[in-house]
Amino acid sequence: SGVSSTSELETLWDLEWEKNLTDAAMERVKKRINAEHYQIFHLLLVKGLSPARVASLFKINTAKVYLVKHRVARLVQKEIQLLKDKPL
C-alpha cells in the first residue's frame, strides 16, 4: 500500500504543479491581452459559465465568445510551454 500512496502524492504534486503553471501562464497572458477577452476566457474556463451566458453578459454573439476562447487558450498554452522550457 506504500506504493499507491506515493503515486497518489506524485499525482497531487503534478496536479498542483500544473495548476501553478497554468495560473502563472494566465497571469502573463492577462497583462498582454484585451481585458474583456481575458474576462470572457476566465468566465468560461474558471467560473464555468456557458458560452451563451457569457455572450449575453458582454452583448456579443456566441461565435465571438468561441473565437476569443480559442485565441486566449492558444496564448495560455504557448505560455505554459515557455514556462516548462524555462522555469521561473
C-alpha positions as CSV (number, residue, x, y, z in Angstrom):
1,S,0.0,0.0,0.0
2,G,3.0,2.3,0.4
3,V,3.5,2.4,-3.3
4,S,-0.1,3.6,-4.0
5,S,0.2,6.5,-1.5
6,T,3.5,7.6,-3.1
7,S,1.9,7.6,-6.6
8,E,-1.1,9.4,-5.2
9,L,1.3,12.0,-3.7
10,E,3.1,12.3,-7.1
11,T,-0.3,12.8,-8.8
12,L,-1.3,15.5,-6.4
13,W,2.1,17.2,-6.8
14,D,1.8,17.0,-10.6
15,L,-1.7,18.5,-10.5
16,E,-0.6,21.3,-8.2
17,W,2.4,22.0,-10.3
18,E,0.2,22.1,-13.5
19,K,-2.2,24.3,-11.7
20,N,0.5,26.7,-10.6
21,L,2.0,26.7,-14.1
22,T,-1.5,27.4,-15.6
23,D,-2.1,30.2,-13.1
24,A,1.3,31.8,-13.9
25,A,0.7,31.5,-17.7
26,M,-2.8,33.1,-17.3
27,E,-1.3,36.0,-15.3
28,R,1.3,36.6,-18.0
29,V,-1.3,36.4,-20.8
30,K,-3.7,38.7,-18.9
31,K,-1.2,41.5,-19.0
32,R,-0.8,41.3,-22.7
33,I,-4.4,41.0,-24.0
34,N,-7.6,43.0,-24.1
35,A,-9.1,42.9,-20.6
36,E,-12.5,42.0,-21.9
37,H,-11.0,39.0,-23.8
38,Y,-9.4,37.8,-20.6
39,Q,-12.7,38.2,-18.7
40,I,-14.5,36.1,-21.3
41,F,-11.9,33.4,-21.1
42,H,-12.0,33.5,-17.2
43,L,-15.8,33.3,-17.0
44,L,-15.8,30.3,-19.4
45,L,-13.0,28.3,-18.0
46,V,-12.6,29.3,-14.4
47,K,-16.2,30.2,-13.5
48,G,-17.7,27.6,-15.8
49,L,-20.3,29.9,-17.4
50,S,-21.8,28.7,-20.7
51,P,-20.8,30.5,-23.9
52,A,-24.4,31.7,-24.4
53,R,-24.4,33.3,-20.9
54,V,-21.0,34.9,-21.5
55,A,-22.2,36.2,-24.9
56,S,-25.3,37.8,-23.3
57,L,-23.2,39.4,-20.5
58,F,-20.9,41.0,-23.0
59,K,-23.6,41.7,-25.5
60,I,-21.7,39.8,-28.2
61,N,-22.6,36.7,-30.2
62,T,-21.5,33.2,-29.2
63,A,-19.2,32.9,-32.3
64,K,-17.2,35.8,-30.9
65,V,-17.1,34.0,-27.5
66,Y,-15.7,30.9,-29.1
67,L,-13.2,32.8,-31.1
68,V,-11.9,34.7,-28.0
69,K,-11.7,31.4,-26.0
70,H,-9.7,29.7,-28.8
71,R,-7.3,32.6,-29.1
72,V,-6.7,33.1,-25.4
73,A,-6.4,29.3,-24.8
74,R,-3.7,29.2,-27.5
75,L,-1.8,32.0,-25.9
76,V,-2.0,30.3,-22.5
77,Q,-0.8,27.0,-23.9
78,K,2.1,28.7,-25.5
79,E,3.0,30.5,-22.3
80,I,2.8,27.2,-20.3
81,Q,5.2,25.7,-22.8
82,L,7.6,28.6,-22.3
83,L,7.4,28.2,-18.5
84,K,8.0,24.5,-18.8
85,D,11.1,25.1,-21.0
86,K,12.4,27.9,-18.8
87,P,11.2,27.5,-15.2
88,L,10.8,30.8,-13.3
